[in-house]
Amino acid sequence: MICKCIKLELKNVVEQTMIPESKAFLDELNELISSNNACNDDIEAKKDMESFLQELNTILNAIEKDEITDEQAADIYEKIIIMLQEHEDEE
């Protein structure tokens, strides 16, 4: 059963966890690049992170405009939770 508040849960995890963590990583990459200590992988990671942040903002906009179904929100939420768990396992 899908929680009626899945869109709110998704919005919260995007705003409170995904965007801040992504911006922090992007800041680290920018520091590496500006100090000339970056490798090609860092430059690619920066491009990927910028795209990822755009996707997160697109999700927020879709929630705000009610352009996303509960099922879509649940699917995205589940993928984000799995991503967070995998990232946590790496640390």
N, C-alpha and C positions, 0 to 999 in steps of 0.2 A: 504494500500500500504506500502511496506517495503522500508525504506530508504536505498539507495545504500551504505550508510556509517554505517550501523548497526554494522558491525564488529568493526569498529573504535570506535563507541559509547560504545560497550561492552568492548573492550580493555581498553578504558579510565576509565570506571566505576570500572573495576576490579583493574587496576593499581593504580588509584588515590584515590579510596574510600575503596573498599572491602579489599584489601591486607593490606593497612596501619591500618585500623580499626581492622582487625583480628589480626595483629601482636601486636598492642597495647593491646588488650584484652589478648592475649597469654602471653605477658610480665607481665600483672597484675596477671595472674594465676601462672606464674612461681615464682613471688615474694611471693605470698601466700604459695605456696608449699615449697619454700626454707626457709621461716620463720616459717614453721610448723604450719601455721594457716589455712591450707586448709582442707576442708572436702572431702568426697568421690565424691560429686557432682563436686567440683572444679577439681579433678583429671580426672574425666570423661570428663568434659568440655574441659580440655587441650587436651585430645586425640581427641575429636571431632573437636576442632579448628585446630589441626595439619592436620587432614584429610581434613578439609575444605580448608586450605591453599594449600594442594596438588591438590585438585580439581580446585582451581582457577588458579594455575600454569598450569595445564593440559589444561584448557580453553585457556589461553594465548598461549601455544604452538600450539594448534589446529588452532588458528587464524593465528599465524605466518606462519605455514606450509600450510595454506589454506585448512585445513582438516575439515572445518565446513561450512555448507551452511548458506546462509543469513537467512533462516527460522529457523535453529537451533540457530543461534546467536540471532535472535529476541526473540525466546522462552526463552532462558537463560537470556537475558537482561530484559525481562518482569518480570521473577521470581525474579531477583535481585532487581529491582525497588520496587516490592511488599514487599520484605523482608526489604528493607531500610525504606519504609513507615511504616511498622508494628513496626520496631525498634524505629522509630521516635515517633510514637504514644505512645509507652511505656514510653518514657522519660517525 
